[in-house]
């Protein structure tokens, strides 16, 4: 696409929006950034826009937005918001930031989506490919926006992208060489008219433009995913914790095997993998498959698996104080993530739960909470819902702030017990992002 002298409006002035605006300016386009957020929250973004001489408006969406050739939408902007619906009614073309960036990326794209495990699998895949000697960028919902790095990527290089359903909502020709769908469970239903099918359909868009020269890596154990797959000529590989595969990876005993055309191509022991937990073995299998598709060396893959320690804010040990472990799992923004976290620990848990609810059904973790949790500290906008559900099942206390929750847990927890921040909710009622929430938690814990 030639965007020289084209007027392009960008909705959202955070990471993706800023990246898109800078890319458009570099390519000779005329970007205009619009964000309804406050100047205080967008201070850093404003500085960047000013220094790059990019026009913008903050605190509103004016009619100026619609004076454009097309609109680029950031993932944080709901598709049912007034500004987007207005643009649709005016028949203005809308694309996502990853769609825009893909027009100008010359390298191979590995795109990774799923309800849970995206960040870990994206980081791990990037780590494996770099260890194998591939020139690799890691971007998308993790690290840099795709548009920040797309122009730098050479034809023989690889981009590993973490991709959300929101980014996939507005793609047209986005076509990854390798697409991964790690799992699908209910999440973000508030953004999809409370219809699970709409959310599933958004995830499946990741492979809609793939051809028989491309690859799709799929979790065979995700029932919602398998039942929803449509017909496609793309080459499929499956991974499973429970079933042997003839083309893909599976867990057998204490080993992970990768099979191609019924022949063993790679095998490693679970002791070779630094990440623990079944969900991380599943993530590792997906990453292994992508590395083998690209011809990664087996010894280098094992080396990478044994040296990858995980990602910040996902079951991250902050510190151990007087025998109590403090775990930062701020990235657990849905029930399924909390389910995996609770299953990963044997010691009694003091659980910090709450934030901005996304239509959570706490029945999914009821049995695990009963088995493993000594007490819940309910925080944020969903605190009453959490209290009302778990009251009578386990001790529950509504607390005013994250600091109060940590303070109370610190007072009550004893040796060989765990204080776990695993909120099951978005962070935006109290924090700027799950990263912000996790960093605050770590600061509080490290100051105890």
N, C-alpha and C positions, 0 to 999 in steps of 0.2 A: 504494500500500500504506500502510495506517495501522499504524505500529509503536509507537504510544503504549502504554506500560506492558507491552510485549512484552519477554520476556527473550531476549536474542540473544547467543550466544557467538561470539567472533571468535578464529580460530586464526591466530596470527602477530602479533607486536608490532612490526613495522617500518612502512614507509611506508603500505602499503595498509591494514593492520590498524588502525593509529593513526587514519588518516583515517576508516575505517568506524566506529570506536568513537566518535569525536567527532561524526560525523553522527548516529548513533543517539541519543546523549545529547541533542543539539540538538533532535531530533524527539520527545523524550519517551519513548524506549525505554530499556531497562535493559541496557547493554552489559557483557559480562564478557570480558576479554582473557586468552588463555592462550598462552604461548610456552615451549618447552622449552630455549631458549637461556640463556646465562649472564647474570648481572647486569652483568658488565663490558661485554659486547657490547651490551647493551640499556639502557645507562645513560641515554641521551637519551630513549628511549621511556618509561622508568620515570618520569622527571621530568615528561614531558607527561601521562602517565596520572594521576599524583598531582595535578598542578595542575588537571586537569579533573575530579577526583573520580570517576575511573572505576576500578572494581574490576578486579583483575588477579592473575595468578599467573605467576611466572617460574621456569624451571628444571624444569618438569614440566607434564604434562597430567593433571589430576585428574578424578574423577567429576563435579565441579562443572560441567565443560564440557557435560555431557549434560542438565543441568537448564535447558532452554531451549525456546523456540518454534521456532527454527531456528539454523543455524550459518552464519557468513560465513567463507570460507576465503581466505587470502592466497595469491598466486601462488607464493611460495617454499615452500609446504607441499605435499609430494608427495601425489597422490591415493591412492597405495598405502601411505601411512604408517599406522601402527597406529591413531592417533587418528581418522583419517578413515574407515578401514575399520570401526572400532568404531561410529562414528556411522551409517554406512550399514547395518550389521547391526541397529542399534536403530531403523532407519527414521526417522531425524531428517533433516529437509530441510536440504540444503547448497547454498548459492549462493556465487558469487564476488563479490568487492568491486565489480567493474564492473556486475554485475547489480543489486546493491543500489543503487548510485549512479544507475543509469539510471532507476529508478522515480521519482526526484525531479528529474531534469534536464528543464527545459522547452525547451531549445534543440535545434538540429539536431546530430546526432552524426556525425562522420566517424571511422570506426574503421579502423586500419591494422595489418595483420599480414603475416607473411612470415618466412622463415628469416633473411634478411639485408636490411638497408636500412631497417628500421622506424624507427629513431631519426632518421636523416637525413631520410627522407621525411616523417615527422611534423613535424619542426622546419621543414623547407622548406615544407610545406603551410601550416602556421601562419603562417610569414613572408609567403608570397604573399597569403594571405587578409587579414592585417593591412595589408599594403601596398595592397591593393585597397579597404580601408576597412571591412571586416567586423569587428565586435566578436568577437574570437576568443580562446578559451582553448586552451592546449596542455597535455595531462595524460596520465595513465595510467602506463605504464612510464617515462615521461620527465617530469621536473619533479614537480609535485604529483600525488598520487593523485586519481583521478576523484572520489572521495567528499569530498575536501577542497574542491572547487570546485563540485560539482553543484548545491548549493542556491543558489548565486549567479547561475547562468546564466539569462538572460531568454529569452523565446520567440524574439526576433529575433537571438539570438546563436548562435555556433557553438563546439562543442568538438571539437578534433582529438585523438584518442586513439591512443597506441601500445598495442597489445593483443597479448599473448603467447598461445600455445596453452594455457598453464596457466590463464589467466584465462577462456578460452573453454570450458574443460572443464566448468565449473559455471554456465553461463548457462541461463536458461529462456526469457525473453522479450526479452532484450537485442536491440535492433533499430536499427542505425545507418541514417541516411538515405543515407549513402555508405559503402560498405565497400570496402577495397582489400586484395587479396592480391598481394603483390609478387613472390613466388617461393616454391617449396617444395623444399628439399633435405634430406637426412638430418641430423637434429639432435635432441638431448634424448632419444635412443632409450632411455637408461637410465630415463627417466620413463615410457616407453610400452611396457614389457615387451619392449624391443628389436624392436618391430614398426613398420616405417616407415609402414604403412597406418594404424595408430592415431594417429600424429603428424599425418598428412595429414588424417584425419577431424576431428581437433581443430581444425586451422586452418580447415577448411571450415564449421565451426559459425558463423563470423562472419556468414554471410548466411542462416542457416536460418530466421530470422523475418522477413526482408525480403519486401516485397510489390511489386506492379508500380508503386508510387509511389516506389520506392527505386532506388538505383544500385549496381552492382557493377563495380569496376575491376580488371582481371585482366591479368597478364603472359602474353601469348600465347607467349612463348619458353620458359616454364617447363613442360616436358613432363609432369612429375609432376602439376602443377596442372591443366593442360588435360585430361589423361586421367582425372582424378578428379572433375571437376565434375558435379554432379547436375543434374536438371531444376529450373528455377526461372523464375518470371514476372518476376523483377527485370530492370531495364534494364541491359544489359551494355555496357561499354566496354573495349576491349583496348588494350594498348600493346606495341610490339615494336621491337627493334633491327634486325630482319631482314625484316619483311613489312609492306607497305602495308596500312592499315586503312580501312574505310569508315565505321566509328564508333569513333574512338579516336585514338591518337597513334602516330607511327612516326618512325624516324630515316631520313633520305634524304640521302646525301652528307654535307654539313656542316650540315644543318638538321633541326629537329624540326617536324613538322606535326601539327596537330590537325584531324581531319575529323569533321563531323557530317552524317549522311545524305548522304555522298559529296561534301560541299562543304567547302572549306577555310575554317576559322574562326579559326585562329591559326597563326603560323609564327615561328620564331626561329632564329637562327644559333647554332651551338655556342659561338661566341665570346661570345654574350650570357650564357652560363652560367658562373658562377664556379667551380662544382665540375667537376673533371676525372674522366675515366674512364668507360667504357661503363656500368658499374653505376650511376653517378651520372646518366648521361643517362636510363637507365631510370627511376630514382627521380624525376627531374624530369618525365618524361612523365606518370607517375601523378599527381603534384601538379598539373600543368597541367590535366589532365582534370577533377580535382575543382574547380579554380578556375573552369573554363569551365562546368561543370554549374551552379554557383552564380551565373554571370553576371559573372565577373571581367573587368575592363577589360584589354585586350591590352597596352597600354603599361605599365600597372601590374604586370602579370605579368612582363613583360620586365625592368622595374626591379628587381623582387624577385629574379629569377633571377640578375641581375648583381651583386647586393649580398649574397647569402647565401654565407657563407664555410665552412659545414660545422659539424659538431658535435665537441665535446670527446671525445677517446679514440677517434676513428675517423680513421685516417690523418692524424693531427694532427702537424704539424711543431713539435717542441719547441724546437729550436735547431740552428744550424749552428756547429760548432766545428772550426777548422782544416780546413775543407773537407769535413767529415763531417756528414751530416744525421742527426739523431736523430728517429725517427718513433714516436709513441705510437698504436698500434692495439690498445689493450687491449680494446676492444669486440669484437674478432675472437675470439669464443668458440667458433667451429666452423671446420671445414676450408674450407667454401665461402668464408667471409670472408677467410681467408688466401690462397686462390686469387685473389680479386679484388685483394687488396693486392699480392701478388707481381707480378701482371700490370700494375700501375700504375706500376712503376718500371723504369727502364732501367739505372741504375747498380748495381754489385755490392752484394749485401746480406749483412750479418751478422744472422742471424735468431734472435730469442729466442722459444723455443717451449716450451709446457708449462703444466701446472697440473692441474686435476681433469679427467680424461678422460671424455668422454661417449659413448664407443663410436666414436672416430675411425678412419676408414680413410685412412691417409696416402698410399695409392696415388693419390688424387685430386690431390695436389700434387707427386708424385714428379718428373714431367718439368719442372715449373716450378722446383722446388728445384735440380735438376741444371743448369738453364739459368741461373739468376739468383743462387743463394745460394753464397757463399764458405765460410760456416761456420754451424753451428747451435749455439746454447747451450741445452741442455735443462734446464728447471727444474721443480720441483714433483713431485707424485705420479706424473705420467706420464713422468718423465725417462728411466727405463729403457726404456719402450716406444718412445719417440722414438729413443733411442740405438740400440736393436736394429734398428729399421726403417731408419734413415738411414745407419748405419755401413756404409762401403763405397760409398756413393753420394756423400757429401759429408763434409767434416770435421765431427765432432760432439763436443761436450764437455759432460759433465754438470757443472753448477755448483750450489752449495748454495743460492744466493739470487739474487734479481733484482739486488741490488747487485753481487754477484760477476759476474753476466752482463754488466752494463753496464761494469764496470771492465775485464773482459777484452776486450770489444768495443772499448772506448776505446783500449786498448793496441794492438790489432791493426788496426783500420780506418785507412785512409789517405784522402787527399783524393779527392773524387768517389766516395766509397762511402757506404753507408747502414747505420745500425744501426736495425733494425726490431723493435719489440716487437709481435708479432702471434701470440698464444699458441695459438690453435685450441682452447683449453680454458677451462673455468670457473675462477673465481679462488678458490673457497672453501677450497682446501687451504692457502693462504698468506695470503689477503686476505679482507676483508668483502664485496667486490664488485669488478666489473671497474673501476668508477670509482676505488675505493680503490687497486687495482693500478696504474691509469694515473697517478694523482696521485703515488704513490710513485716510479714510473718518472720522472716529470717532475722531482720533487725531486732524485733522484739525478743526472739528466742536467744539471740547472741548477747543481748543486754541483760538477761536474767542473772 
